[in-house]
Amino acid sequence: MSSEWELVQLSDLVTIKHGWPFKSEFFVSDDGSFDRPIVVAVGNFDYSGGFRFGSTQIKTYANDFPQEYRLEPGDILLVMTCQTAGGEILGIPGRIPSDGRIYLHNQRLGKVVLQHSGVSRDFLYWLFLYKDFNRHLVSSATGTKILHTAPRRIESFRFPLPPLREQKAIAALLGILDDRIALLRETSATLEAIAQALFKSWFIDFDPVRAKMKGCAPEGMDEAMAALFPDEMDESGLVPRGWSRCRLESMMELLYGKALKANDRLPGDVPVYGSGGITGFHHERLVDGPSIIVGRKGTVGSLYWEDRPFFPIDTVFYVRSATPLTYCFYLLQTLGLQGMNTDGAVPGLNRGNVYRLLVPKAAPEVVAAFDSVVTTLRQAIYQKAEQARTLTALREVLLPRLISGRLRLPEFRCHVDEAIAA
């Protein structure tokens, strides 16, 4: 570490502010409009840093609130509650995006307020992803099954602070990796949206069939593919001629995951899925991918596609089907599973209710054509996810060395340039 780096305590530089207890009776599911502010929740955080508003449940607020809890773009929030004994997400930071939406500072989250001109907010964001910071919070946390930290415990963290110029350089270089990871994820999201739109067009709106009913050629497909679609609806008017409607249970099976406590997991690269997504890793698989994970308890109706072998825990179902999984995945997205909570205190999805849902059963050749197109998209999504995971792993290796001063900036820049060019 350079002699210019000064040992400081966070309380010398910032204060951590508590959020406000927004009342749950005024929570409203987000409809994509900008009419109501978003209440930021622990579940909206990406556990490698940042937010994942695009893939998590968003709650908006339909009542008045103290204006001091309205957040500004660039504000940093820290997770102050973790529901696992290991406390893995205590202190995880997220920066409020500049996207035109209003975001609100919820309870159990700490807002970082700068009190010193000699510290970079961007540098602090990366400091909060430093494992030593998480260890400090875990060691001082209260609770057993659910761990809690507090502003004073966060502010008591001590670390070596580089000069402001070097802080900004470190943050900028780590930002290069972060921007590349974000671009890969945005591209994947675009490909995902294309697949969703294709499913809706073919199997919900029946656009190719309706085009042929008007004597027009279906858009976006050649003659051979267009010939797979009938040119009229059946007598019910609900599905195209030759198609049918069936109960979902005749198309796919929802299998229960298996309990796996955090303390029972051994080091490995097999992702462990709960209803909120990946909750950690293990050395053994329960399911060979690809497959689909469906939230059963907690985040009801959440859906995840996983190409790799994985371990679904007992808060989720996973899907087994002779029908192409691509069709099953995008079909499940249209069924409103998030609104099918049937339990009381703990949200739950009843498998029998899902099985009884009536769904379109398309002609096998149309499903096969959809699978062929979407499999190509999913392969591209997987490749970009792998690239993002590689860059994330590189970032996690380099970050502690940069934050501690053990790695010089020119050496780091060489690593980054090589990784991005790969």
Buried (B, 14 or more C-beta within 10 A) or exposed (E): EEEEBEEBEBBBBBBBBBBBEBEEEBBBEBEEEEEBBBBBBBBBBBBBBBBBBEBBBBBBBEEEBEEEBEBEEEBBBBBBBBBBBBBBBBBBBBBBEEEEBBBBBBBBBBBBEBEEEEBBBBBBBBBBBBEEBBBBBBEBBEEEEEBBBBBEBBBBBEBBBBEEEBBBBBBEBBBBBBEBBEEBBEBBBEBBEEBBEBBBBBBEEBBBBBBBBEEEEBEEBEEEBBEBBBBEBBEEEEBBEEBBEEEBBEBBBBBBBEEBEBEEBEEBEBBBBBBBBBBBBBEEBBBEBBBBBBBBBBBBBBBBBBBBBBBBBEBBBBBBBEBBBBBBBBBBBBBEBBEBBEEEEEBBBBBEEBBEBEBBBBBEEBBEBBBEBBBEBBEEBBEBBEBBBBBBEBBBEBBBBBBBBEBEEEEBEEBBEEBBEE
